[in-house]
């Protein structure tokens, strides 16, 4: 399962830029990686694990801006087509994560 966080936060004033940077740093501390400038994603081993990370993102939501959170399966992620200009890129296979109980 993949968790994607989409956000569009205001960056017009120094205070707004600081809030933007703090939000970005906090989701990166939680294991999210940049997919595009305002899209960050994280692989989770299960739906329950995804819910934990979604709750963490919800706790740090800024007062202003638009934030979206979406979950997709490994299969859906694997069907994504990614292009740089007109050139398609080869996507790496989904991450196989080993969990020890």
Buried (B, 14 or more C-beta within 10 A) or exposed (E): BBBBBBBEBBEEEEEBEEBBEEBBEBBEEBBBEEBEEBBBBBBBEEEEBBBEBBEBBEEBEBEEBEBEBEBBEBEEBEEEEEEEEEEEEEEEEBEEEEEEE
